[in-house]
């Protein structure tokens, strides 16, 4: 029985490794330099200070519960910027909240909500370019923005593109 379980675990590990390994044309392994994220980190969609109020939580299956992005603290009316160069794929309401999605090429899409868009579909954007302001609706409802990233339709953690949280800066305390 132990041998059967061990064999099943080894098989599962081999399948997972093959599934996760990038491939080039014709199924051969891709060069070791292939990366998931961009060569330059993306910019945060809202200005500092950055506070992540809900992390990415991958669902166990495509239709299971999870959190397919990160929630970043923001206030109603705050400016929202493009995280990376791309073309606006969609800007408008979806299920009661305003969304702006950007196609960054190579199968990478980002979406930010709730955002009252200042750009139209088809608009080319650059990193840090204003794309709208924080609106209301959805689970953030004007206290944060939800920032999601997909690669070829699969949700991934935006931290793969952002390079992690910015460093905290300690400020001197005011005198009394």
C-alpha positions as a Markdown table, in Angstrom:
| # | Residue | x | y | z |
|---|---|---|---|---|
| 1 | Unk | 0.0 | 0.0 | 0.0 |
| 2 | Unk | 2.8 | 2.4 | 0.9 |
| 3 | Unk | 4.5 | 1.7 | -2.5 |
| 4 | Unk | 1.3 | 2.6 | -4.3 |
| 5 | Unk | 0.9 | 5.8 | -2.4 |
| 6 | Unk | 4.6 | 6.7 | -3.0 |
| 7 | Unk | 4.2 | 5.9 | -6.7 |
| 8 | Unk | 1.1 | 8.1 | -7.0 |
| 9 | Unk | 2.9 | 11.0 | -5.2 |
| 10 | Unk | 5.9 | 10.7 | -7.6 |
| 11 | Unk | 3.6 | 10.6 | -10.6 |
| 12 | Unk | 1.7 | 13.7 | -9.3 |
| 13 | Unk | 5.0 | 15.5 | -8.8 |
| 14 | Unk | 6.2 | 14.7 | -12.3 |
| 15 | Unk | 2.9 | 15.8 | -13.8 |
| 16 | Unk | 3.0 | 19.1 | -11.8 |
| 17 | Unk | 6.6 | 19.8 | -12.9 |
| 18 | Unk | 5.9 | 19.1 | -16.5 |
| 19 | Unk | 2.8 | 21.3 | -16.3 |
| 20 | Unk | 4.6 | 24.2 | -14.7 |
| 21 | Unk | 7.7 | 24.0 | -16.9 |
| 22 | Unk | 7.5 | 26.6 | -19.7 |
| 23 | Unk | 7.7 | 25.1 | -23.2 |
| 24 | Unk | 8.9 | 26.5 | -26.5 |
| 25 | Unk | 7.5 | 25.5 | -29.9 |
| 26 | Unk | 7.0 | 21.8 | -30.6 |
| 27 | Unk | 6.8 | 21.0 | -26.9 |
| 28 | Unk | 10.6 | 21.2 | -26.1 |
| 29 | Unk | 11.6 | 22.9 | -22.8 |
| 30 | Unk | 12.0 | 26.7 | -23.1 |
| 31 | Unk | 15.3 | 28.3 | -22.4 |
| 32 | Unk | 16.1 | 28.8 | -18.7 |
| 33 | Unk | 15.9 | 32.6 | -19.2 |
| 34 | Unk | 12.1 | 32.4 | -19.7 |
| 35 | Unk | 10.4 | 34.5 | -17.0 |
| 36 | Unk | 6.8 | 34.9 | -15.9 |
| 37 | Unk | 6.9 | 38.6 | -15.1 |
| 38 | Unk | 8.2 | 41.6 | -17.0 |
| 39 | Unk | 11.9 | 42.6 | -17.0 |
| 40 | Unk | 11.0 | 45.9 | -15.3 |
| 41 | Unk | 8.6 | 45.9 | -12.3 |
| 42 | Unk | 5.2 | 47.5 | -12.8 |
| 43 | Unk | 4.1 | 50.6 | -11.0 |
| 44 | Unk | 1.4 | 50.4 | -8.3 |
| 45 | Unk | -2.0 | 51.5 | -9.6 |
| 46 | Unk | -2.5 | 54.0 | -6.8 |
| 47 | Unk | -0.1 | 56.5 | -5.3 |
| 48 | Unk | 1.8 | 55.8 | -2.0 |
| 49 | Unk | 1.5 | 55.0 | 0.8 |
| 50 | Unk | 0.8 | 51.4 | -0.4 |
| 51 | Unk | -1.2 | 49.2 | 1.9 |
| 52 | Unk | -2.4 | 45.8 | 0.7 |
| 53 | Unk | -5.6 | 45.1 | 2.5 |
| 54 | Unk | -6.3 | 41.7 | 1.0 |
| 55 | Unk | -3.7 | 39.4 | -0.7 |
| 56 | Unk | -3.9 | 37.2 | -3.7 |
| 57 | Unk | -5.4 | 33.7 | -2.8 |
| 58 | Unk | -5.3 | 31.3 | -5.7 |
| 59 | Unk | -8.4 | 29.1 | -5.8 |
| 60 | Unk | -7.9 | 25.3 | -5.7 |
| 61 | Unk | -9.8 | 24.9 | -8.9 |
| 62 | Unk | -10.8 | 27.4 | -11.6 |
| 63 | Unk | -14.4 | 27.8 | -10.3 |
| 64 | Unk | -13.7 | 27.6 | -6.5 |
| 65 | Unk | -13.6 | 30.5 | -4.1 |
| 66 | Unk | -10.4 | 32.5 | -3.9 |
| 67 | Unk | -9.2 | 36.1 | -4.3 |
| 68 | Unk | -8.0 | 36.5 | -7.8 |
| 69 | Unk | -6.0 | 39.7 | -7.2 |
| 70 | Unk | -4.9 | 42.1 | -4.5 |
| 71 | Unk | -6.8 | 44.9 | -2.8 |
| 72 | Unk | -4.9 | 48.0 | -2.3 |
| 73 | Unk | -6.1 | 50.8 | 0.0 |
| 74 | Unk | -7.4 | 53.8 | -1.8 |
| 75 | Unk | -10.1 | 56.5 | -1.3 |
| 76 | Unk | -12.9 | 57.5 | -3.5 |
| 77 | Unk | -11.6 | 60.0 | -6.1 |
| 78 | Unk | -8.0 | 59.0 | -5.8 |
| 79 | Unk | -6.1 | 58.8 | -9.1 |
| 80 | Unk | -5.6 | 55.4 | -10.7 |
| 81 | Unk | -2.7 | 54.8 | -13.1 |
| 82 | Unk | -1.7 | 52.2 | -15.7 |
| 83 | Unk | 0.7 | 49.7 | -14.1 |
| 84 | Unk | 2.6 | 49.0 | -17.3 |
| 85 | Unk | 2.5 | 49.8 | -21.0 |
| 86 | Unk | -0.4 | 48.4 | -23.0 |
| 87 | Unk | -3.7 | 49.1 | -24.7 |
| 88 | Unk | -6.9 | 49.6 | -22.9 |
| 89 | Unk | -9.0 | 46.5 | -23.7 |
| 90 | Unk | -12.2 | 47.6 | -21.8 |
| 91 | Unk | -13.4 | 50.5 | -19.7 |
| 92 | Unk | -16.9 | 50.5 | -18.3 |
| 93 | Unk | -19.3 | 48.9 | -15.9 |
| 94 | Unk | -19.3 | 45.1 | -15.1 |
| 95 | Unk | -21.8 | 43.8 | -12.6 |
| 96 | Unk | -22.4 | 47.1 | -10.9 |
| 97 | Unk | -18.8 | 48.4 | -10.7 |
| 98 | Unk | -16.6 | 50.2 | -13.2 |
| 99 | Unk | -13.5 | 48.3 | -14.5 |
| 100 | Unk | -10.5 | 49.2 | -16.6 |
| 101 | Unk | -8.6 | 46.4 | -18.2 |
| 102 | Unk | -5.3 | 46.7 | -20.1 |
| 103 | Unk | -3.8 | 44.3 | -22.6 |
| 104 | Unk | 0.0 | 44.3 | -22.0 |
| 105 | Unk | 0.8 | 41.8 | -24.8 |
| 106 | Unk | 2.1 | 38.3 | -24.7 |
| 107 | Unk | -1.2 | 37.1 | -23.1 |
| 108 | Unk | -0.9 | 39.4 | -20.1 |
| 109 | Unk | -4.0 | 41.4 | -19.0 |
| 110 | Unk | -4.5 | 43.5 | -15.9 |
| 111 | Unk | -7.8 | 44.8 | -14.5 |
| 112 | Unk | -8.5 | 47.4 | -11.8 |
| 113 | Unk | -11.8 | 48.1 | -10.2 |
| 114 | Unk | -13.7 | 50.1 | -9.2 |
| 115 | Unk | -12.3 | 52.7 | -11.5 |
| 116 | Unk | -14.2 | 55.5 | -13.2 |
| 117 | Unk | -12.3 | 55.3 | -16.5 |
| 118 | Unk | -10.7 | 58.4 | -18.1 |
| 119 | Unk | -9.6 | 56.3 | -21.1 |
| 120 | Unk | -11.5 | 54.4 | -23.8 |
| 121 | Unk | -11.0 | 51.0 | -25.2 |
| 122 | Unk | -8.2 | 51.1 | -27.8 |
| 123 | Unk | -6.2 | 53.8 | -26.0 |
| 124 | Unk | -2.4 | 53.1 | -25.7 |
| 125 | Unk | -1.2 | 53.8 | -22.2 |
| 126 | Unk | 2.2 | 54.1 | -20.5 |
| 127 | Unk | 3.3 | 53.2 | -17.0 |
| 128 | Unk | 2.0 | 55.8 | -14.5 |
| 129 | Unk | -0.4 | 57.3 | -17.0 |
| 130 | Unk | -3.8 | 58.3 | -15.4 |
| 131 | Unk | -6.5 | 55.9 | -16.5 |
| 132 | Unk | -9.2 | 57.1 | -14.1 |
| 133 | Unk | -10.2 | 57.6 | -10.4 |
| 134 | Unk | -11.3 | 55.3 | -7.6 |
| 135 | Unk | -15.1 | 54.8 | -7.9 |
| 136 | Unk | -17.5 | 52.8 | -5.8 |
| 137 | Unk | -19.0 | 49.3 | -6.2 |
| 138 | Unk | -17.8 | 45.7 | -5.8 |
| 139 | Unk | -16.2 | 44.4 | -2.7 |
| 140 | Unk | -13.8 | 47.4 | -2.4 |
| 141 | Unk | -16.6 | 50.0 | -2.5 |
| 142 | Unk | -14.4 | 53.1 | -2.6 |
| 143 | Unk | -12.0 | 52.1 | 0.2 |
| 144 | Unk | -9.6 | 50.1 | -2.0 |
| 145 | Unk | -9.0 | 49.0 | -5.6 |
| 146 | Unk | -8.9 | 45.4 | -6.7 |
| 147 | Unk | -6.0 | 44.7 | -8.9 |
| 148 | Unk | -5.9 | 41.5 | -10.9 |
| 149 | Unk | -3.5 | 40.0 | -13.5 |
| 150 | Unk | -4.1 | 37.1 | -15.9 |
| 151 | Unk | -1.6 | 35.3 | -18.1 |
| 152 | Unk | -3.3 | 33.5 | -20.9 |
| 153 | Unk | -6.6 | 33.6 | -19.0 |
| 154 | Unk | -5.2 | 32.2 | -15.7 |
| 155 | Unk | -5.1 | 34.5 | -12.7 |
| 156 | Unk | -1.7 | 35.1 | -11.1 |
| 157 | Unk | -0.5 | 37.1 | -8.2 |
| 158 | Unk | 0.1 | 40.8 | -9.2 |
| 159 | Unk | 3.3 | 40.6 | -7.0 |
| 160 | Unk | 4.9 | 38.7 | -9.8 |
| 161 | Unk | 4.8 | 42.0 | -11.7 |
| 162 | Unk | 5.1 | 44.6 | -9.0 |
| 163 | Unk | 8.3 | 43.4 | -7.5 |
| 164 | Unk | 6.9 | 43.2 | -3.9 |
| 165 | Unk | 5.8 | 45.8 | -1.5 |
| 166 | Unk | 7.6 | 49.2 | -1.4 |
| 167 | Unk | 10.0 | 49.7 | 1.5 |
| 168 | Unk | 8.6 | 51.4 | 4.6 |
| 169 | Unk | 10.1 | 54.8 | 5.3 |
| 170 | Unk | 10.2 | 55.9 | 9.0 |
| 171 | Unk | 9.5 | 59.5 | 9.6 |
| 172 | Unk | 10.6 | 61.5 | 12.6 |
| 173 | Unk | 7.9 | 62.0 | 15.3 |
| 174 | Unk | 6.6 | 65.6 | 15.6 |
| 175 | Unk | 7.7 | 67.6 | 18.6 |
| 176 | Unk | 5.2 | 68.3 | 21.4 |
